[in-house]
Amino acid sequence: MKYPTRNEVAKVKTFYRICAGFLFFFSALEVLLVCFIMFIEPFELIMLSGVFIGLVLSHISGSVVFTSFAPKYLLFTHGAKSDN
């Protein structure tokens, strides 16, 4: 499968970058809180999945916030650039 490049897709609009920033903040906070809970509570395997999900969500939303593009493996979700 050939992934599109950043030159072939449109940037994410500002409204969606703001929403992604909101998600980035809370997913980063979630990772920190779950790591804190892992130290003060007995170990549960579900805690590791919470950290993993938070890291993936913060990676994707952080990429959108700071670069205006999704990660390379999600660039197919962007629309094509308009010639206007």
N, C-alpha and C positions, 0 to 999 in steps of 0.2 A: 504494500500500500504506500503510495506517495503522499506524504504530508504536504500541505500548502506551506509556503514560506510567509514571513511577516510582510514581505513586499506585495503579496497577492491578496491579503485580507485587510479589512477595515479595522481601525482601532475601536476599542470599546468606548462607548459614549460616557460622558461625565457622570450622569445619574447612576449608571451601573457601576462605575468606579467608586462612587460614594457608598453604594450598597455593599460592594466588595470590601471596602475599608471597614465598614461596620462588622461584617462577618470576620474579617481578619483580626480585628481587635478582640472580639469575643471568643474566637477559636484559640487565639494565643493565650488569652486569659484562662480558657478551659484547660489547656495543656498544663499551664502552671498550677492550677488548682488541683487537677487530678494527680500531678506529681507530688504535690504537698500532701494530699490525702493518702497516697501510697506509703508515705513515711509514718503517718500517725495512725493508720488503720491496719488491721491484718490483711495480708495479701489476698486479692481476688483477681482471677484472670481477666475478668471483664474490665478491670482498670487499664490493662495494657491495650485493649481494643479501643478504649476511650482516648488514650494518648495517641494511638495510631490514627484514628479518625480525625482528631483535632489537628495533628500534624499535616495530614493530607489536605484538609480544608484550609488551613492557614497557608500552605504552599500554593494552592490554586488561587485563593483570594488575594494573597500577597503579590503574586505575579501579575494579576489584573490591576491591582492598585498601583504598583510601582513601575510597570512597563506598558500599561494600556493594552496588553495582549495576554491571552491565556497561555499556559505552558504549551510547548511544541506538540505534545500528544493530544491537545484539545483545540488546536488551531482550526480544525475542520468545522467547529461550531460558529466561527466568525462568518459574517457575510462577505461577499466579494467587494472589492473597492469600487466605488462609483467613479465615473470619469468626469463628474461635474466639478 
